[in-house]
Amino acid sequence: MLDAEERSRAALAAREELRRRFVIAHGATRHVLGRRLGTAPGALRFSRGPWGKPEVADAPGLRVSLTHSGDLALLAVTGSGRAVGVDVESLRPDGDGLRLARRFFPAAERDLVTGGDAGRVFTRLWTRKEACVKAAGGRLAQGFAVPVGHGTGREAEERTEPVTVRGPDSGLPGPWTLRDLVLPDPGYCAAVALDGEGPFRTRLRVWRAAAQTDQYAGGIP
């Protein structure tokens, strides 16, 4: 059911496991969106922004964002018309988190990472920045300066209440409304952001790839 571009991207995967993950994530995306739109999954057409952000053609008001890390993929879907971005990352080792925070993060967020549980704190901050960048359709480097620490000092914990964040005057100014996602697997952190101000609710559902077929189960977006 994948289109020519998706097949081409899958064929470029360096390893069979990466190809399999790509095919399952994009096939499941087509099932989810096809069900929502009443369209055959293989008939969906996508356009992409300059940095690869997908949009569904001929579906005004429907905005989507797809991300994956390891064996887990997340698809965010909203009919609000607001651009959406979602990111998921497997936990970074503490040493990696410290090095990357020192290189890329604002000073206040570097302090949060060095305060303990560096890998989880770094990963949580990183997913928040990535979610904002993806909502904006920009490049990751543009999001490093977006302050997402929320000023609490407890950044290893999920913050499920929406928070409005703004970037610097240059780059990606925002605003975005941002919240963490609580996932069943504690080995990952995830966040979702919508363009502009205004709260939103999330509903999470789970797909699992079985031996012979993709199964859908009501669950936790």
PyRosetta script that sets phi, psi and omega in degrees:
from pyrosetta import init, pose_from_sequence

init()
pose = pose_from_sequence("MLDAEERSRAALAAREELRRRFVIAHGATRHVLGRRLGTAPGALRFSRGPWGKPEVADAPGLRVSLTHSGDLALLAVTGSGRAVGVDVESLRPDGDGLRLARRFFPAAERDLVTGGDAGRVFTRLWTRKEACVKAAGGRLAQGFAVPVGHGTGREAEERTEPVTVRGPDSGLPGPWTLRDLVLPDPGYCAAVALDGEGPFRTRLRVWRAAAQTDQYAGGIP")
pose.set_psi(1, -8.5)
pose.set_omega(1, -179.5)
pose.set_phi(2, -72.7)
pose.set_psi(2, 151.4)
pose.set_omega(2, 178.6)
pose.set_phi(3, -84.5)
pose.set_psi(3, 179.3)
pose.set_omega(3, -174.0)
pose.set_phi(4, -62.6)
pose.set_psi(4, -39.1)
pose.set_omega(4, -179.6)
pose.set_phi(5, -65.8)
pose.set_psi(5, -43.4)
pose.set_omega(5, 179.3)
pose.set_phi(6, -63.9)
pose.set_psi(6, -40.5)
pose.set_omega(6, 178.1)
pose.set_phi(7, -63.5)
pose.set_psi(7, -40.2)
pose.set_omega(7, 179.2)
pose.set_phi(8, -64.7)
pose.set_psi(8, -42.9)
pose.set_omega(8, 179.1)
pose.set_phi(9, -65.1)
pose.set_psi(9, -39.3)
pose.set_omega(9, 178.2)
pose.set_phi(10, -63.2)
pose.set_psi(10, -39.8)
pose.set_omega(10, -178.2)
pose.set_phi(11, -66.4)
pose.set_psi(11, -22.1)
pose.set_omega(11, -179.2)
pose.set_phi(12, -82.7)
pose.set_psi(12, -6.7)
pose.set_omega(12, -178.6)
pose.set_phi(13, -59.4)
pose.set_psi(13, 137.0)
pose.set_omega(13, -175.9)
pose.set_phi(14, -71.3)
pose.set_psi(14, -26.2)
pose.set_omega(14, -178.4)
pose.set_phi(15, -133.9)
pose.set_psi(15, 153.2)
pose.set_omega(15, -179.5)
pose.set_phi(16, -59.2)
pose.set_psi(16, -38.5)
pose.set_omega(16, -179.9)
pose.set_phi(17, -62.0)
pose.set_psi(17, -40.1)
pose.set_omega(17, 177.5)
pose.set_phi(18, -66.1)
pose.set_psi(18, -39.6)
pose.set_omega(18, 177.9)
pose.set_phi(19, -62.7)
pose.set_psi(19, -43.4)
pose.set_omega(19, -179.7)
pose.set_phi(20, -61.2)
pose.set_psi(20, -44.9)
pose.set_omega(20, 179.6)
pose.set_phi(21, -62.0)
pose.set_psi(21, -42.1)
pose.set_omega(21, -180.0)
pose.set_phi(22, -61.8)
pose.set_psi(22, -47.5)
pose.set_omega(22, -177.0)
pose.set_phi(23, -63.3)
pose.set_psi(23, -43.3)
pose.set_omega(23, -180.0)
pose.set_phi(24, -64.8)
pose.set_psi(24, -45.3)
pose.set_omega(24, -178.0)
pose.set_phi(25, -62.2)
pose.set_psi(25, -44.6)
pose.set_omega(25, -177.5)
pose.set_phi(26, -75.5)
pose.set_psi(26, -33.4)
pose.set_omega(26, 175.0)
pose.set_phi(27, -66.2)
pose.set_psi(27, -43.4)
pose.set_omega(27, 177.9)
pose.set_phi(28, -63.5)
pose.set_psi(28, -39.2)
pose.set_omega(28, 176.7)
pose.set_phi(29, -57.1)
pose.set_psi(29, -43.6)
pose.set_omega(29, 179.8)
pose.set_phi(30, -66.1)
pose.set_psi(30, -37.0)
pose.set_omega(30, 176.9)
pose.set_phi(31, -63.7)
pose.set_psi(31, -47.2)
pose.set_omega(31, -177.8)
pose.set_phi(32, -61.4)
pose.set_psi(32, -49.2)
pose.set_omega(32, -177.0)
pose.set_phi(33, -71.4)
pose.set_psi(33, -36.1)
pose.set_omega(33, 177.7)
pose.set_phi(34, -63.1)
pose.set_psi(34, -40.3)
pose.set_omega(34, 178.0)
pose.set_phi(35, -63.9)
pose.set_psi(35, -42.2)
pose.set_omega(35, -178.1)
pose.set_phi(36, -65.6)
pose.set_psi(36, -38.5)
pose.set_omega(36, -174.4)
pose.set_phi(37, -94.3)
pose.set_psi(37, -6.1)
pose.set_omega(37, -176.6)
pose.set_phi(38, 67.9)
pose.set_psi(38, 35.5)
pose.set_omega(38, -176.7)
pose.set_phi(39, -124.7)
pose.set_psi(39, 145.0)
pose.set_omega(39, 175.6)
pose.set_phi(40, -59.7)
pose.set_psi(40, 134.0)
pose.set_omega(40, -176.5)
pose.set_phi(41, -53.4)
pose.set_psi(41, -40.0)
pose.set_omega(41, -178.3)
pose.set_phi(42, -72.9)
pose.set_psi(42, -13.0)
pose.set_omega(42, -178.7)
pose.set_phi(43, -89.3)
pose.set_psi(43, -9.8)
pose.set_omega(43, -179.2)
pose.set_phi(44, -65.9)
pose.set_psi(44, 141.3)
pose.set_omega(44, 176.4)
pose.set_phi(45, -120.4)
pose.set_psi(45, 140.3)
pose.set_omega(45, -177.0)
pose.set_phi(46, -120.5)
pose.set_psi(46, 146.9)
pose.set_omega(46, 166.7)
pose.set_phi(47, -113.9)
pose.set_psi(47, 160.2)
pose.set_omega(47, -177.9)
pose.set_phi(48, -132.4)
pose.set_psi(48, 140.9)
pose.set_omega(48, 176.3)
pose.set_phi(49, -74.4)
pose.set_psi(49, -179.7)
pose.set_omega(49, -176.8)
pose.set_phi(50, -57.7)
pose.set_psi(50, -29.6)
pose.set_omega(50, -178.3)
pose.set_phi(51, -111.2)
pose.set_psi(51, 22.0)
pose.set_omega(51, 170.7)
pose.set_phi(52, 93.6)
pose.set_psi(52, 1.7)
pose.set_omega(52, -179.4)
pose.set_phi(53, -65.0)
pose.set_psi(53, 124.8)
pose.set_omega(53, -177.5)
pose.set_phi(54, -84.4)
pose.set_psi(54, 148.1)
pose.set_omega(54, 169.7)
pose.set_phi(55, -136.6)
pose.set_psi(55, 146.5)
pose.set_omega(55, 179.4)
pose.set_phi(56, -84.9)
pose.set_psi(56, 124.9)
pose.set_omega(56, 179.3)
pose.set_phi(57, -68.9)
pose.set_psi(57, 146.0)
pose.set_omega(57, 175.0)
pose.set_phi(58, 60.5)
pose.set_psi(58, 34.1)
pose.set_omega(58, 176.7)
pose.set_phi(59, -136.3)
pose.set_psi(59, 71.7)
pose.set_omega(59, -177.4)
pose.set_phi(60, -56.7)
pose.set_psi(60, 135.0)
pose.set_omega(60, 177.2)
pose.set_phi(61, 87.9)
pose.set_psi(61, -17.5)
pose.set_omega(61, 178.8)
pose.set_phi(62, -88.9)
pose.set_psi(62, 123.5)
pose.set_omega(62, 179.7)
pose.set_phi(63, -124.8)
pose.set_psi(63, 143.1)
pose.set_omega(63, -174.0)
pose.set_phi(64, -137.6)
pose.set_psi(64, 160.4)
pose.set_omega(64, 173.7)
pose.set_phi(65, -152.0)
pose.set_psi(65, 133.8)
pose.set_omega(65, -178.3)
pose.set_phi(66, -122.6)
pose.set_psi(66, 136.0)
pose.set_omega(66, 179.1)
pose.set_phi(67, -145.2)
pose.set_psi(67, 157.1)
pose.set_omega(67, 176.8)
pose.set_phi(68, -153.0)
pose.set_psi(68, 154.0)
pose.set_omega(68, 177.2)
pose.set_phi(69, -153.6)
pose.set_psi(69, 126.5)
pose.set_omega(69, -176.7)
pose.set_phi(70, 58.0)
pose.set_psi(70, -132.2)
pose.set_omega(70, -179.4)
pose.set_phi(71, -88.5)
pose.set_psi(71, 4.6)
pose.set_omega(71, -174.8)
pose.set_phi(72, -112.2)
pose.set_psi(72, 133.0)
pose.set_omega(72, 173.6)
pose.set_phi(73, -125.4)
pose.set_psi(73, 146.3)
pose.set_omega(73, 176.8)
pose.set_phi(74, -125.6)
pose.set_psi(74, 135.6)
pose.set_omega(74, 174.6)
pose.set_phi(75, -119.7)
pose.set_psi(75, 122.0)
pose.set_omega(75, 174.7)
pose.set_phi(76, -100.6)
pose.set_psi(76, 133.6)
pose.set_omega(76, -178.9)
pose.set_phi(77, -133.5)
pose.set_psi(77, 130.3)
pose.set_omega(77, 175.3)
pose.set_phi(78, -139.1)
pose.set_psi(78, 141.5)
pose.set_omega(78, 175.2)
pose.set_phi(79, -100.0)
pose.set_psi(79, 12.9)
pose.set_omega(79, -175.2)
pose.set_phi(80, -77.9)
pose.set_psi(80, -14.8)
pose.set_omega(80, -173.9)
pose.set_phi(81, 86.6)
pose.set_psi(81, -11.1)
pose.set_omega(81, 178.3)
pose.set_phi(82, -82.2)
pose.set_psi(82, 135.0)
pose.set_omega(82, 177.3)
pose.set_phi(83, -60.7)
pose.set_psi(83, 140.8)
pose.set_omega(83, -175.9)
pose.set_phi(84, -126.1)
pose.set_psi(84, 147.6)
pose.set_omega(84, 174.3)
pose.set_phi(85, -137.2)
pose.set_psi(85, 139.8)
pose.set_omega(85, 178.4)
pose.set_phi(86, -134.8)
pose.set_psi(86, 145.7)
pose.set_omega(86, 177.0)
pose.set_phi(87, -142.2)
pose.set_psi(87, 143.7)
pose.set_omega(87, 174.1)
pose.set_phi(88, -134.2)
pose.set_psi(88, 140.3)
pose.set_omega(88, -180.0)
pose.set_phi(89, -141.5)
pose.set_psi(89, 139.2)
pose.set_omega(89, 169.7)
pose.set_phi(90, -71.8)
pose.set_psi(90, 152.4)
pose.set_omega(90, -173.7)
pose.set_phi(91, -61.5)
pose.set_psi(91, 134.0)
pose.set_omega(91, 175.4)
pose.set_phi(92, -80.9)
pose.set_psi(92, 145.2)
pose.set_omega(92, 170.2)
pose.set_phi(93, -60.2)
pose.set_psi(93, 151.5)
pose.set_omega(93, -177.5)
pose.set_phi(94, -53.8)
pose.set_psi(94, -43.2)
pose.set_omega(94, -177.9)
pose.set_phi(95, -62.9)
pose.set_psi(95, -42.0)
pose.set_omega(95, 177.9)
pose.set_phi(96, -62.6)
pose.set_psi(96, -43.3)
pose.set_omega(96, -179.3)
pose.set_phi(97, -60.2)
pose.set_psi(97, -43.8)
pose.set_omega(97, 179.7)
pose.set_phi(98, -63.0)
pose.set_psi(98, -45.7)
pose.set_omega(98, -178.3)
pose.set_phi(99, -63.2)
pose.set_psi(99, -45.1)
pose.set_omega(99, -177.9)
pose.set_phi(100, -69.8)
pose.set_psi(100, -38.7)
pose.set_omega(100, 178.2)
pose.set_phi(101, -62.2)
pose.set_psi(101, -43.9)
pose.set_omega(101, 179.7)
pose.set_phi(102, -62.7)
pose.set_psi(102, -30.3)
pose.set_omega(102, -177.2)
pose.set_phi(103, -82.8)
pose.set_psi(103, -37.5)
pose.set_omega(103, -167.6)
pose.set_phi(104, -116.2)
pose.set_psi(104, -28.6)
pose.set_omega(104, -167.7)
pose.set_phi(105, -86.9)
pose.set_psi(105, 153.2)
pose.set_omega(105, 171.0)
pose.set_phi(106, -60.1)
pose.set_psi(106, 159.7)
pose.set_omega(106, -173.6)
pose.set_phi(107, -56.3)
pose.set_psi(107, -43.0)
pose.set_omega(107, -176.9)
pose.set_phi(108, -62.8)
pose.set_psi(108, -36.1)
pose.set_omega(108, -179.7)
pose.set_phi(109, -78.7)
pose.set_psi(109, -29.9)
pose.set_omega(109, 172.5)
pose.set_phi(110, -60.7)
pose.set_psi(110, -39.8)
pose.set_omega(110, 178.8)
pose.set_phi(111, -64.0)
pose.set_psi(111, -37.9)
pose.set_omega(111, 178.0)
pose.set_phi(112, -62.2)
pose.set_psi(112, -41.9)
pose.set_omega(112, -178.2)
pose.set_phi(113, -67.5)
pose.set_psi(113, -37.7)
pose.set_omega(113, -178.7)
pose.set_phi(114, -77.9)
pose.set_psi(114, -4.3)
pose.set_omega(114, -176.7)
pose.set_phi(115, -81.6)
pose.set_psi(115, -0.4)
pose.set_omega(115, -178.9)
pose.set_phi(116, 125.9)
pose.set_psi(116, 152.3)
pose.set_omega(116, -176.7)
pose.set_phi(117, 51.0)
pose.set_psi(117, 49.3)
pose.set_omega(117, -169.7)
pose.set_phi(118, -58.6)
pose.set_psi(118, -39.6)
pose.set_omega(118, -177.3)
pose.set_phi(119, -63.2)
pose.set_psi(119, -46.6)
pose.set_omega(119, -178.8)
pose.set_phi(120, -70.6)
pose.set_psi(120, -41.7)
pose.set_omega(120, 179.5)
pose.set_phi(121, -62.2)
pose.set_psi(121, -46.7)
pose.set_omega(121, 179.6)
pose.set_phi(122, -60.1)
pose.set_psi(122, -46.9)
pose.set_omega(122, -176.6)
pose.set_phi(123, -62.0)
pose.set_psi(123, -40.0)
pose.set_omega(123, 179.3)
pose.set_phi(124, -65.0)
pose.set_psi(124, -44.8)
pose.set_omega(124, 178.2)
pose.set_phi(125, -62.8)
pose.set_psi(125, -40.2)
pose.set_omega(125, -178.4)
pose.set_phi(126, -62.4)
pose.set_psi(126, -44.2)
pose.set_omega(126, -179.0)
pose.set_phi(127, -64.9)
pose.set_psi(127, -35.4)
pose.set_omega(127, 177.9)
pose.set_phi(128, -63.9)
pose.set_psi(128, -44.9)
pose.set_omega(128, 179.1)
pose.set_phi(129, -63.1)
pose.set_psi(129, -44.9)
pose.set_omega(129, -179.7)
pose.set_phi(130, -62.2)
pose.set_psi(130, -39.6)
pose.set_omega(130, 179.6)
pose.set_phi(131, -61.2)
pose.set_psi(131, -42.0)
pose.set_omega(131, 177.7)
pose.set_phi(132, -65.1)
pose.set_psi(132, -43.5)
pose.set_omega(132, 179.5)
pose.set_phi(133, -61.1)
pose.set_psi(133, -43.2)
pose.set_omega(133, -178.3)
pose.set_phi(134, -69.1)
pose.set_psi(134, -35.3)
pose.set_omega(134, 175.2)
pose.set_phi(135, -62.7)
pose.set_psi(135, -36.1)
pose.set_omega(135, -179.6)
pose.set_phi(136, -80.6)
pose.set_psi(136, -13.6)
pose.set_omega(136, -176.5)
pose.set_phi(137, 70.4)
pose.set_psi(137, 29.5)
pose.set_omega(137, -176.3)
pose.set_phi(138, -103.9)
pose.set_psi(138, -162.9)
pose.set_omega(138, 179.0)
pose.set_phi(139, -101.9)
pose.set_psi(139, 149.2)
pose.set_omega(139, -176.6)
pose.set_phi(140, -56.1)
pose.set_psi(140, -41.8)
pose.set_omega(140, -177.3)
pose.set_phi(141, -58.3)
pose.set_psi(141, -27.2)
pose.set_omega(141, 179.0)
pose.set_phi(142, -71.4)
pose.set_psi(142, -18.6)
pose.set_omega(142, -175.0)
pose.set_phi(143, -96.3)
pose.set_psi(143, -5.3)
pose.set_omega(143, -176.6)
pose.set_phi(144, -59.8)
pose.set_psi(144, -33.2)
pose.set_omega(144, -176.0)
pose.set_phi(145, -86.1)
pose.set_psi(145, -5.0)
pose.set_omega(145, 179.5)
pose.set_phi(146, -70.1)
pose.set_psi(146, 120.4)
pose.set_omega(146, -176.7)
pose.set_phi(147, -78.6)
pose.set_psi(147, 116.6)
pose.set_omega(147, -177.3)
pose.set_phi(148, -124.5)
pose.set_psi(148, 13.8)
pose.set_omega(148, -177.7)
pose.set_phi(149, -75.1)
pose.set_psi(149, -18.0)
pose.set_omega(149, 178.1)
pose.set_phi(150, 62.3)
pose.set_psi(150, 1.8)
pose.set_omega(150, 172.1)
pose.set_phi(151, 66.2)
pose.set_psi(151, 29.4)
pose.set_omega(151, -175.4)
pose.set_phi(152, -108.6)
pose.set_psi(152, -24.4)
pose.set_omega(152, -177.3)
pose.set_phi(153, 76.3)
pose.set_psi(153, 8.4)
pose.set_omega(153, 179.9)
pose.set_phi(154, -124.0)
pose.set_psi(154, 51.9)
pose.set_omega(154, -168.5)
pose.set_phi(155, -79.9)
pose.set_psi(155, -4.9)
pose.set_omega(155, 174.4)
pose.set_phi(156, -75.3)
pose.set_psi(156, -14.4)
pose.set_omega(156, -177.4)
pose.set_phi(157, -93.4)
pose.set_psi(157, 147.3)
pose.set_omega(157, 176.0)
pose.set_phi(158, -68.9)
pose.set_psi(158, 140.7)
pose.set_omega(158, 174.8)
pose.set_phi(159, -114.7)
pose.set_psi(159, 97.8)
pose.set_omega(159, -172.9)
pose.set_phi(160, -87.8)
pose.set_psi(160, -6.8)
pose.set_omega(160, 174.4)
pose.set_phi(161, -84.4)
pose.set_psi(161, 133.3)
pose.set_omega(161, -178.6)
pose.set_phi(162, -61.3)
pose.set_psi(162, 140.5)
pose.set_omega(162, 178.5)
pose.set_phi(163, -129.6)
pose.set_psi(163, 136.2)
pose.set_omega(163, 176.3)
pose.set_phi(164, -89.0)
pose.set_psi(164, 128.9)
pose.set_omega(164, 178.6)
pose.set_phi(165, -126.3)
pose.set_psi(165, 152.9)
pose.set_omega(165, 179.9)
pose.set_phi(166, -132.9)
pose.set_psi(166, 144.5)
pose.set_omega(166, 177.4)
pose.set_phi(167, -89.1)
pose.set_psi(167, -179.6)
pose.set_omega(167, 175.9)
pose.set_phi(168, -67.9)
pose.set_psi(168, 168.8)
pose.set_omega(168, -177.4)
pose.set_phi(169, -59.9)
pose.set_psi(169, -35.6)
pose.set_omega(169, 177.1)
pose.set_phi(170, -93.8)
pose.set_psi(170, 167.1)
pose.set_omega(170, 178.6)
pose.set_phi(171, 78.2)
pose.set_psi(171, -117.4)
pose.set_omega(171, -178.7)
pose.set_phi(172, -114.7)
pose.set_psi(172, 98.0)
pose.set_omega(172, -174.4)
pose.set_phi(173, -75.7)
pose.set_psi(173, -23.2)
pose.set_omega(173, -176.6)
pose.set_phi(174, 77.4)
pose.set_psi(174, -153.0)
pose.set_omega(174, 4.6)
pose.set_phi(175, -82.3)
pose.set_psi(175, 166.8)
pose.set_omega(175, 172.4)
pose.set_phi(176, -132.9)
pose.set_psi(176, 151.1)
pose.set_omega(176, 170.1)
pose.set_phi(177, -102.0)
pose.set_psi(177, 125.1)
pose.set_omega(177, -165.0)
pose.set_phi(178, -127.0)
pose.set_psi(178, 143.4)
pose.set_omega(178, 172.3)
pose.set_phi(179, -151.9)
pose.set_psi(179, 153.0)
pose.set_omega(179, 174.7)
pose.set_phi(180, -80.6)
pose.set_psi(180, 155.7)
pose.set_omega(180, 174.3)
pose.set_phi(181, -110.5)
pose.set_psi(181, 134.8)
pose.set_omega(181, 177.2)
pose.set_phi(182, -92.0)
pose.set_psi(182, 114.0)
pose.set_omega(182, -175.8)
pose.set_phi(183, -101.0)
pose.set_psi(183, 154.3)
pose.set_omega(183, 177.7)
pose.set_phi(184, -64.1)
pose.set_psi(184, -27.1)
pose.set_omega(184, -177.3)
pose.set_phi(185, -97.5)
pose.set_psi(185, 114.6)
pose.set_omega(185, -178.5)
pose.set_phi(186, -70.6)
pose.set_psi(186, -5.3)
pose.set_omega(186, 179.2)
pose.set_phi(187, -81.9)
pose.set_psi(187, 4.1)
pose.set_omega(187, -178.9)
pose.set_phi(188, -130.6)
pose.set_psi(188, 153.8)
pose.set_omega(188, 166.7)
pose.set_phi(189, -118.8)
pose.set_psi(189, 150.5)
pose.set_omega(189, -179.0)
pose.set_phi(190, -150.9)
pose.set_psi(190, 153.5)
pose.set_omega(190, 177.7)
pose.set_phi(191, -148.5)
pose.set_psi(191, 155.2)
pose.set_omega(191, 177.4)
pose.set_phi(192, -133.3)
pose.set_psi(192, 142.5)
pose.set_omega(192, -179.7)
pose.set_phi(193, -134.6)
pose.set_psi(193, 142.3)
pose.set_omega(193, 172.2)
pose.set_phi(194, -115.0)
pose.set_psi(194, 143.8)
pose.set_omega(194, 179.0)
pose.set_phi(195, -65.8)
pose.set_psi(195, 139.0)
pose.set_omega(195, 176.2)
pose.set_phi(196, 85.8)
pose.set_psi(196, -177.9)
pose.set_omega(196, -179.6)
pose.set_phi(197, -98.8)
pose.set_psi(197, 157.8)
pose.set_omega(197, 179.4)
pose.set_phi(198, 123.5)
pose.set_psi(198, 130.8)
pose.set_omega(198, -176.2)
pose.set_phi(199, -68.1)
pose.set_psi(199, 163.4)
pose.set_omega(199, 174.8)
pose.set_phi(200, -151.1)
pose.set_psi(200, 159.4)
pose.set_omega(200, 176.8)
pose.set_phi(201, -110.9)
pose.set_psi(201, 153.6)
pose.set_omega(201, 176.1)
pose.set_phi(202, -119.0)
pose.set_psi(202, 148.2)
pose.set_omega(202, 172.8)
pose.set_phi(203, -130.1)
pose.set_psi(203, 119.9)
pose.set_omega(203, -174.3)
pose.set_phi(204, -99.4)
pose.set_psi(204, 130.7)
pose.set_omega(204, 175.3)
pose.set_phi(205, -125.2)
pose.set_psi(205, 152.9)
pose.set_omega(205, -171.5)
pose.set_phi(206, -120.6)
pose.set_psi(206, 131.0)
pose.set_omega(206, 167.8)
pose.set_phi(207, -104.3)
pose.set_psi(207, 141.1)
pose.set_omega(207, 172.2)
pose.set_phi(208, -127.0)
pose.set_psi(208, 134.3)
pose.set_omega(208, 178.9)
pose.set_phi(209, -84.0)
pose.set_psi(209, 112.6)
pose.set_omega(209, 179.1)
pose.set_phi(210, -88.1)
pose.set_psi(210, -178.8)
pose.set_omega(210, -175.6)
pose.set_phi(211, -63.1)
pose.set_psi(211, -38.3)
pose.set_omega(211, -174.3)
pose.set_phi(212, -112.9)
pose.set_psi(212, -21.6)
pose.set_omega(212, -172.8)
pose.set_phi(213, -154.7)
pose.set_psi(213, 157.5)
pose.set_omega(213, 174.3)
pose.set_phi(214, -81.0)
pose.set_psi(214, 127.4)
pose.set_omega(214, -179.1)
pose.set_phi(215, -108.4)
pose.set_psi(215, 143.7)
pose.set_omega(215, 177.9)
pose.set_phi(216, -107.3)
pose.set_psi(216, 134.0)
pose.set_omega(216, 177.2)
pose.set_phi(217, -136.3)
pose.set_psi(217, 133.5)
pose.set_omega(217, 173.9)
pose.set_phi(218, -59.0)
pose.set_psi(218, 139.8)
pose.set_omega(218, -176.6)
pose.set_phi(219, -167.8)
pose.set_psi(219, -135.6)
pose.set_omega(219, -175.0)
pose.set_phi(220, -97.2)
pose.dump_pdb("model.pdb")
